[in-house]
Amino acid sequence: MIVLVPAHRPDMRLVALVRSQRTQRPGLDVLVVDDGSGEEFSAVFGTARTAGAQVVHLEVNRGKGAALRIWVEEARLRFPGEDVVTADADGQHRVEDVLRVADAVESSGTMVLGVRGPSPDVPLRSRVGNRLTAFLFRLSTGWDLRDTQTGLRGYPADLLEWVGAVPGQRYEYELNVLLRAAREHLPVVEVPIGTVYEPGNPTSHFHPLRDSARIYAPLLAFSASSLVSSGVDLGVLVLLRPLSTGLLLPVVGARIISAGVNHALNRR
């Protein structure tokens, strides 16, 4: 089992996470990805390495999604056959929850989401944003997930190549993974985890306007592709209906063409 932690300008909570994981489960491999933090954070990453993590450095900040995508694929090559759990470096994921997700991946053999429950400590902005995203996700996909924004996720080894192929550079990447899983009907297990928030969330690198736009864009695109495909389906049905005495040919033809359009749009 590999725990993958992307980190941009972290503090010593990253070290605490590494140390606690290695203490509670000594056989666990922790891979920390420095996402272009800069020289002033070298001491934190050096201490994480001393605590037992493998640390790799990206020279420039690529974004959380890019760091996850690149190093999920790297973990697949470095540790063949090992499952991967992704966790945040800012202290919002407790070690016992990381290990709970790891155990769920191992027992289920499928994607696992660490789902945060309601808590009065969660800022109003975050509560509204999380609920809105979950609602739009359900509206777009018909898939009812309680926490589409969670960064604590588990992926079985045989899914890592698929995960690494999902596009996305920043916060939209994790939602893209769920959208593609919904489209391909991949099973997902939800595991309850604790909800930890700092007052004011001062160490977060999330920019409310810019990154919210990045997150909602894939949802809108996903919904738009479905609407366009439905329009194509209806249009082709209307065009083919006069050419046939029955409905079988028009319906089958419309479905084949609209499915091709839907597939082409979703690939992009």
Salt bridges, closest charged atoms under 4 A:
ASP11 OD2 - ARG13 NH2 2.73
ASP34 OD2 - HIS57 ND1 2.75
GLU73 OE2 - ARG76 NH2 2.52
GLU74 OE2 - ARG78 NE 3.17
ASP88 OD1 - LYS64 NZ 3.01
ASP88 OD2 - HIS93 NE2 3.90
GLU96 OE2 - ARG94 NE 3.66
ASP97 OD2 - ARG94 NE 2.80
ASP97 OD1 - ARG100 NH1 2.40
ASP103 OD1 - ARG25 NH1 2.77
ASP144 OD1 - ARG138 NH1 3.31
ASP147 OD2 - ARG116 NE 2.66
GLU174 OE2 - LYS64 NZ 3.33
GLU190 OE1 - ARG146 NE 3.78
GLU198 OE2 - ARG13 NH1 2.74
ASP211 OD1 - ARG210 NE 3.95
ASP211 OD1 - ARG214 NH1 2.86
ASP233 OD1 - ARG255 NE 2.89
